[in-house]
Amino acid sequence: MQSRPVAELAALRARIEGLEAAGRPRAGVLPFGVSSLDAALPQGGLALGALHEVAGGGEGAVDGAAAALFAAGIAARLPGQVLWCVTRPDLFAPALKQVGLDPDRILYLEAGDEKSLLACFEEGLRHGGLGAVVAEVARLSMTASRRLQLAAEGSGVTAIAVRRWRRAAEAADFGQPTAAVTRWRVTPQPSSPLPAPGVGRPRWFVELIRCRAGDCADFSLEACDEEGRLAVPAELANRSVAPAAGRRRAAA
């Protein structure tokens, strides 16, 4: 049974959340469909109408591609067009289609520099009427992220900042505080084994390294399929007595 102070604190938090949400669209959540992953998120899924950050586990192109595909899998399961903002024209449409995001649903925007890209990112969110806005950015300050978070809250459009770096010095910026509701890091792992020679389904090590009102956790998962859905590897899902696919970690 909850003690009175704990119950009063929970009621106060609920009241504050209600006041903060007044006049804003109720965006809801998007469950991943993986029980351990959804359980790590406070509302049982990814908060919509909010800003989320995704980065690769390393500085290489493969890690950056995994982060982009993770973001594409989320956008694929949201209705409507997706605005994808870049400064480099290296987005590979066939790979996005493999994780469920059809190229016909994507509106591509190439900005000349990061400042212009952030302006387009925010404007796309404020415009509304989109399923999601994805932007590939190297740096994201608290001020810029706060503007993006407010724009997403106001329109109900989900914002995903895919962090990509041209040089190692920019990678350090990922550790700085931002207003994003969640922060993810995605690292490629060896593919799922097959009973016959061939390449199995790609795997990712997915880290939830920041979650507002939640804990940090990490997961070994199979990458997004053609419907944008993640999955638990079979050898983990079928264990009779096994550790959870996701592991909670103390917040940094």
KAVEN-V335375 format. One record per helix or strand. SS is the DSSP state (A for helix, B for strand). FROM is the first residue (numbers start at 1). LEN is the number of residues. If there is no record, write none. Layout:
SS	FROM	LEN
SS	FROM	LEN
This chain:
A	4	17
B	29	2
A	35	5
B	46	2
B	51	6
A	61	16
B	82	5
A	93	6
A	103	3
B	106	5
A	114	14
B	132	6
A	142	14
B	158	6
A	168	8
B	182	8
B	203	9
B	216	7
B	231	2
A	234	4
B	246	4
